[in-house]
Amino acid sequence: MLFVKREDLKAGMRLARPIYNKNGVLLYERNSKLTQQGIESIKNFGLIGIFVLEPAEPVPPMTQADIDFERFQTMCVFSIQEELDKILQTKRVSKMLMIASDIIKNYGHLEQKINFIQNLRSKEDYIYKHAMNVAILCAMMTHVLNMKVDEQLETVQSAVIHDIGKLMVPKSIMEKNEWTDAEWTQIQAAELEGFDLIDSVYSSSPNIKRICAQSQKVLSSLETGEDISAVKMVGGAKVLAVAERFDTMTAMRFAGEPVSEVAALKHLLENPQVYDSKVVNALIQSIHILSPGVSVELNTGEKALVITANEQNILQPMVLMFRDNSIVDLSNERMYGDLEIKDIMKTMDNRYVMDMDMLKKSGIQVETPEYVEVSRS
């Protein structure tokens, strides 16, 4: 699966993800072949780009949970857009509590991991979709961390509203790939104005602004080098900081390509002075990252297929080597201490089809989720 910017789309490419219109109506099913008319439609939608399948790549399997997740994203983002726009106009919250409660109802009580599927974004809806995804991640992580109900609700509301200041930036600036120093100063000023607005509309809930401001301080420290280890942070701010960075790194961007979930996770793990390790672990317990079927590249340049996840150390799964079909348990550091996963493979053309029954007969535990058939176009 590859992310292709809209200017590089060509007729005949197959969609890896479905495309919905602004009313949530399915326009293009995954595995549909792009036509010139379809490419023009995508440009008219304002999408930054889309995910496409490579020529030899089969359609990725989807479970009912995957389909439900995409449907929920489609429905939820319009509620968030309407609410944030209304807050800007009236300086009051209207349906925020209902939106946060709905997110928690669907994703704040799960006892199993989900496939966190990144959505397609346009320059017009980028902030709204970012807010939604960050809120969903926060709902899952606060549940894993066993936060109190009121803390969970405050954190999810903070996630929805935390970037509202960016909606005050002129579109001509916000939609640029690069900013001048003056434009960056203007964006920072708008973010501060956004925090003031949050403080105003949540005057009776000061923790909302506290969570938003502190999470921003956490993220800024990575660039400024400021030591925040002694700064007392509320739990929601630590959660929001991890969710914010993970979604920002793995989502489609105006400039450059999104990074893989593995690359984003490594960034979080390699900066414990910024990201709370318990919160990062809650993220790992919330979403699938290196699950069976994922193709990876090792630090030796070799390619392999994950056949069993490692719940104790997610970066050390059991893999099937493409070179000789040997099975390597990366958690066995005595034998394979020099081997480690570099990243998820960007190209998926040389994969093996796993015989789950054969693996089970060999004593290897594998998950066998119930997939839903994709319609053929």
Phi, psi and omega per residue, in radians:
M1 nan 2.336 -3.125
L2 -2.231 2.598 2.996
F3 -1.625 2.160 -3.117
V4 -2.122 2.197 3.115
K5 -1.199 2.672 -2.986
R6 -1.038 -0.570 -3.121
E7 -1.247 -0.246 -3.127
D8 -1.817 0.077 -3.123
L9 -1.222 2.527 3.130
K10 -2.333 2.590 3.098
A11 -1.038 2.446 3.140
G12 1.761 -0.342 3.074
M13 -1.121 2.536 -3.112
R14 -1.816 2.395 -3.112
L15 -1.277 2.345 3.059
A16 -1.615 -0.364 -3.139
R17 -2.274 2.585 3.105
P18 -1.235 2.765 3.091
I19 -2.099 2.228 3.117
Y20 -1.941 2.709 3.017
N21 -1.505 -3.090 -3.042
K22 -1.199 -0.224 3.089
N23 -1.690 0.103 3.108
G24 1.454 0.192 -3.139
V25 -1.490 2.316 -3.137
L26 -1.201 2.122 3.132
L27 -1.769 -0.755 -3.109
Y28 -2.348 2.126 3.106
E29 -1.363 2.677 3.059
R30 -1.087 2.604 -3.054
N31 1.405 -0.026 3.050
S32 -1.210 2.488 3.092
K33 -1.529 2.324 3.133
L34 -1.235 2.368 2.991
T35 -1.894 2.968 3.115
Q36 -1.083 -0.638 3.101
Q37 -1.129 -0.703 3.119
G38 -1.117 -0.674 3.113
I39 -1.107 -0.728 3.114
E40 -1.114 -0.661 3.114
S41 -1.104 -0.742 3.137
I42 -1.083 -0.689 3.104
K43 -1.160 -0.681 3.122
N44 -1.162 -0.562 3.098
F45 -1.199 -0.308 -3.118
G46 1.442 0.202 -3.119
L47 -1.112 2.428 3.123
I48 -1.143 -0.629 -3.133
G49 3.093 -3.069 3.135
I50 -2.432 2.890 3.046
F51 -1.637 2.246 -3.129
V52 -2.139 2.754 3.076
L53 -1.525 2.528 3.057
E54 -1.321 2.820 -3.016
P55 -0.904 -0.734 -3.083
A56 -1.701 0.121 -3.041
E57 -1.550 2.218 3.072
P58 -1.261 2.867 3.130
V59 -1.165 2.207 3.140
P60 -1.058 2.388 3.118
P61 -1.194 2.568 3.093
M62 -2.257 2.420 3.050
T63 -1.570 2.989 3.080
Q64 -1.094 -0.582 3.108
A65 -1.117 -0.651 3.095
D66 -1.113 -0.783 -3.135
I67 -1.117 -0.746 3.121
D68 -1.106 -0.634 -3.141
F69 -1.136 -0.794 3.119
E70 -1.129 -0.672 3.128
R71 -1.146 -0.713 3.136
F72 -1.123 -0.745 3.098
Q73 -0.996 -0.786 -3.093
T74 -1.075 -0.740 -3.091
M75 -1.330 -0.672 -3.014
C76 -1.262 -0.631 -3.017
V77 -1.102 -0.567 -3.128
F78 -1.244 -0.585 3.067
S79 -1.145 -0.719 3.137
I80 -1.153 -0.754 3.130
Q81 -1.057 -0.802 -3.130
E82 -1.081 -0.720 -3.098
E83 -1.215 -0.805 -3.122
L84 -1.132 -0.691 3.106
D85 -1.125 -0.655 -3.139
K86 -1.205 -0.652 3.102
I87 -1.093 -0.724 3.109
L88 -1.080 -0.623 -3.079
Q89 -1.416 -0.729 -2.994
T90 -1.850 -0.230 -3.070
K91 1.080 0.518 3.110
R92 -2.439 2.592 3.028
V93 -1.510 2.599 -3.114
S94 -2.151 -1.120 -3.070
K95 -2.020 0.309 -3.071
M96 -1.055 -0.752 -3.134
L97 -1.084 -0.687 3.125
M98 -1.180 -0.696 3.132
I99 -1.123 -0.837 -3.136
A100 -1.103 -0.710 3.132
S101 -1.119 -0.650 3.135
D102 -1.180 -0.689 3.100
I103 -1.115 -0.763 3.129
I104 -1.162 -0.682 3.124
K105 -1.031 -0.695 -3.081
N106 -1.511 -0.606 -3.015
Y107 -2.300 0.111 3.139
G108 -1.802 0.207 3.129
H109 -2.413 0.296 -3.055
L110 -1.251 2.526 3.073
E111 -1.893 0.147 3.100
Q112 -2.431 2.795 3.128
K113 -1.285 2.768 3.043
I114 -2.154 2.823 2.952
N115 -1.446 1.971 -3.101
F116 -1.450 1.686 -3.023
I117 -1.552 2.065 3.120
Q118 -1.238 2.427 -3.101
N119 -1.640 2.841 3.064
L120 -1.341 2.449 -3.060
R121 -2.295 2.582 3.014
S122 -1.960 2.955 3.106
K123 -1.140 -0.442 -3.109
E124 -1.370 -0.576 -3.049
D125 -1.966 0.150 -3.035
Y126 -0.990 -0.859 -3.075
I127 -1.142 -0.667 -3.134
Y128 -1.157 -0.756 -3.136
K129 -1.232 -0.596 3.070
H130 -1.115 -0.804 3.133
A131 -1.037 -0.723 -3.129
M132 -1.130 -0.836 -3.114
N133 -1.125 -0.704 3.103
V134 -1.100 -0.681 3.130
A135 -1.142 -0.696 3.115
I136 -1.125 -0.776 3.102
L137 -1.057 -0.744 3.124
C138 -1.099 -0.688 3.123
A139 -1.068 -0.757 -3.127
M140 -1.200 -0.769 -3.086
M141 -1.200 -0.694 3.121
T142 -1.125 -0.540 3.074
H143 -1.184 -0.813 3.116
V144 -1.048 -0.666 -3.129
L145 -1.372 -0.042 3.107
N146 1.013 0.717 3.090
M147 -1.219 2.708 3.097
K148 -1.125 2.724 -3.077
V149 -1.003 -0.766 -3.112
D150 -1.185 -0.603 3.083
E151 -1.178 -0.699 3.116
Q152 -1.097 -0.764 -3.117
L153 -1.150 -0.714 3.109
E154 -1.142 -0.698 -3.115
T155 -1.155 -0.745 -3.134
V156 -1.179 -0.717 3.079
Q157 -1.090 -0.704 3.107
S158 -1.071 -0.686 3.137
A159 -1.111 -0.694 -3.126
V160 -1.164 -0.671 -2.986
I161 -1.772 -0.120 -2.934
H162 -1.052 -0.491 -3.081
D163 -1.796 0.300 -3.034
I164 -1.082 -0.482 3.125
G165 -1.050 -0.572 -3.137
K166 -1.164 -0.367 3.091
L167 -1.284 -0.210 3.107
M168 -1.541 -0.189 3.138
V169 -1.347 2.377 3.095
P170 -0.951 2.412 -3.110
K171 -1.021 -0.586 -3.123
S172 -1.058 -0.461 3.108
I173 -1.591 -0.815 -3.032
M174 -1.104 -0.505 -3.069
E175 -1.571 0.087 3.095
K176 -1.337 2.693 3.057
N177 -1.402 -0.523 3.110
E178 -2.396 2.633 -3.107
W179 -2.098 2.580 3.003
T180 -1.334 2.945 3.113
D181 -1.048 -0.672 -3.131
A182 -1.164 -0.710 3.127
E183 -1.189 -0.670 3.115
W184 -1.133 -0.660 3.077
T185 -1.094 -0.658 3.127
Q186 -1.175 -0.673 3.111
I187 -1.138 -0.763 3.132
Q188 -1.110 -0.650 3.113
A189 -1.144 -0.681 3.122
A190 -1.162 -0.654 3.106
E191 -1.103 -0.718 3.088
L192 -1.123 -0.682 3.092
E193 -1.120 -0.599 3.092
G194 -1.138 -0.694 3.090
F195 -1.114 -0.649 3.089
D196 -1.135 -0.684 3.111
L197 -1.138 -0.744 3.099
I198 -1.043 -0.743 3.128
D199 -1.069 -0.647 -3.112
S200 -1.253 -0.845 -3.068
V201 -1.314 -0.356 3.101
Y202 -2.018 0.731 -3.116
S203 -1.043 -0.491 3.131
S204 -1.583 -0.048 3.126
S205 -2.317 1.259 -3.056
P206 -1.059 -0.347 -3.137
N207 -1.145 -0.461 -3.132
I208 -1.092 -0.899 3.105
K209 -1.113 -0.684 -3.118
R210 -1.038 -0.774 -3.140
I211 -1.106 -0.803 -3.118
C212 -1.112 -0.833 -3.080
A213 -1.184 -0.732 -3.118
Q214 -1.199 -0.655 3.113
S215 -1.130 -0.644 3.088
Q216 -1.135 -0.651 3.106
K217 -1.129 -0.703 3.102
V218 -1.043 -0.860 -3.087
L219 -1.185 -0.633 -3.141
S220 -1.180 -0.520 -3.087
S221 -1.099 -0.462 3.137
L222 -1.145 -0.590 -3.119
E223 -1.569 -0.615 -3.090
T224 -1.487 -0.356 -3.097
G225 1.389 0.145 -3.139
E226 -1.135 2.373 3.118
D227 -1.454 1.955 -3.108
I228 -1.897 0.199 -3.071
S229 -1.054 -0.528 -3.108
A230 -1.590 -0.110 -3.127
V231 -1.369 2.238 -3.139
K232 -1.382 2.073 -3.096
M233 -1.963 2.483 3.008
V234 -1.287 2.663 -3.087
G235 -1.018 -0.651 -3.119
G236 -1.103 -0.585 3.134
A237 -1.180 -0.670 3.118
K238 -1.149 -0.686 3.126
V239 -1.178 -0.804 -3.111
L240 -1.099 -0.653 -3.139
A241 -1.094 -0.753 3.138
V242 -1.188 -0.784 -3.136
A243 -1.112 -0.739 3.140
E244 -1.045 -0.852 -3.093
R245 -1.206 -0.701 -3.116
F246 -1.096 -0.793 -3.135
D247 -1.191 -0.701 3.141
T248 -1.055 -0.702 -3.087
M249 -1.297 -0.638 -3.014
T250 -1.643 -0.187 3.141
A251 -1.476 2.773 3.058
M252 -1.056 2.585 -3.038
R253 -2.157 2.835 3.046
F254 -1.207 -0.678 -3.138
A255 -2.157 2.258 3.124
G256 1.431 3.086 -3.116
E257 -1.781 2.699 3.052
P258 -1.181 2.665 3.077
V259 -1.621 2.891 -3.126
S260 -1.320 2.876 3.082
E261 -1.063 -0.598 3.127
V262 -1.161 -0.791 3.125
A263 -1.092 -0.710 3.114
A264 -1.146 -0.731 3.134
L265 -1.115 -0.723 3.115
K266 -1.063 -0.701 3.100
H267 -1.039 -0.771 -3.128
L268 -1.148 -0.729 -3.107
L269 -1.250 -0.550 -3.074
E270 -1.447 -0.044 3.139
N271 -2.228 1.070 -3.102
P272 -1.142 -0.320 3.101
Q273 -1.270 -0.261 -3.133
V274 -1.891 -0.835 -3.050
Y275 -1.849 2.182 -3.127
D276 -1.077 2.225 -3.047
S277 -1.109 -0.593 3.119
K278 -1.165 -0.641 3.138
V279 -1.245 -0.722 3.088
V280 -1.069 -0.695 3.097
N281 -1.129 -0.614 3.084
A282 -1.123 -0.633 3.061
L283 -1.106 -0.778 -3.138
I284 -1.052 -0.632 -3.133
Q285 -1.385 -0.134 -3.072
S286 -1.720 -0.555 -3.034
I287 -2.293 2.673 3.054
H288 -1.351 2.285 3.098
I289 -2.145 -0.988 3.091
L290 -2.066 1.255 -3.124
S291 -1.666 2.874 -3.141
P292 -0.924 2.340 3.136
G293 1.808 -0.216 3.134
V294 -1.408 2.270 3.103
S295 -1.574 2.350 -3.062
V296 -2.265 2.795 3.017
E297 -1.965 2.324 -3.139
L298 -1.600 2.930 -3.116
N299 -1.158 -0.221 3.078
T300 -1.515 -0.119 -3.074
G301 1.645 -0.167 3.132
E302 -1.303 2.723 3.134
K303 -1.896 2.605 -3.111
A304 -2.669 2.918 -3.128
L305 -2.109 2.229 3.099
V306 -1.221 2.229 3.108
I307 -1.996 -0.400 3.068
T308 -2.532 2.231 3.119
A309 -1.293 2.765 3.103
N310 -2.021 1.867 -3.078
E311 -1.286 -0.398 3.138
Q312 -1.394 -0.691 3.073
N313 -2.449 1.767 -2.980
I314 -1.056 -0.445 -3.105
L315 -1.513 0.107 3.128
Q316 -2.211 1.070 3.123
P317 -1.384 3.094 2.990
M318 -1.590 2.296 -3.048
V319 -2.232 2.722 3.041
L320 -1.809 2.058 -3.094
M321 -1.317 2.283 3.122
F322 -1.173 -0.521 -3.029
R323 -1.057 -0.809 -3.034
D324 -2.447 0.243 3.141
N325 1.109 0.314 3.096
S326 -1.378 2.673 3.125
I327 -1.793 2.229 -3.095
V328 -2.127 2.191 3.072
D329 -1.694 1.799 -3.054
L330 -1.171 -0.257 3.101
S331 -1.328 -0.260 3.095
N332 -1.447 1.440 -3.028
E333 -1.196 -0.433 3.130
R334 -1.123 -0.642 -3.134
M335 -1.624 -0.629 -3.010
Y336 -2.181 0.581 -3.077
G337 -1.036 -0.457 -3.126
D338 -1.497 -0.207 -3.116
L339 -1.586 2.382 3.039
E340 -2.662 2.766 3.137
I341 -1.363 2.194 3.101
K342 -1.456 -0.831 -3.130
D343 -2.993 3.006 2.995
I344 -1.307 2.467 3.141
M345 -1.120 2.383 3.092
K346 -1.403 -0.545 3.093
T347 -1.850 2.455 -3.040
M348 -2.086 0.387 -3.026
D349 -1.298 -0.498 -3.062
N350 -1.894 1.121 3.126
R351 -1.817 2.851 3.054
Y352 -1.857 2.557 3.032
V353 -1.557 2.148 -3.064
M354 -1.477 2.333 3.006
D355 -1.586 1.708 -3.059
M356 -1.041 -0.714 -3.124
D357 -1.094 -0.710 3.130
M358 -1.135 -0.686 3.107
L359 -1.114 -0.708 3.135
K360 -1.143 -0.695 3.120
K361 -1.135 -0.429 3.126
S362 -1.505 0.064 3.104
G363 1.510 0.207 3.139
I364 -1.699 2.140 -3.136
Q365 -1.390 2.171 3.119
V366 -2.341 2.614 3.074
E367 -1.437 2.484 3.097
T368 -2.237 1.362 -3.135
P369 -1.156 2.706 -3.139
E370 -1.534 1.919 -3.087
Y371 -1.555 2.729 3.105
V372 -1.863 2.310 -3.106
E373 -1.131 2.446 3.075
V374 -1.604 2.499 3.090
S375 -1.283 2.499 -3.105
R376 -1.617 2.324 3.132
S377 -2.011 nan nan
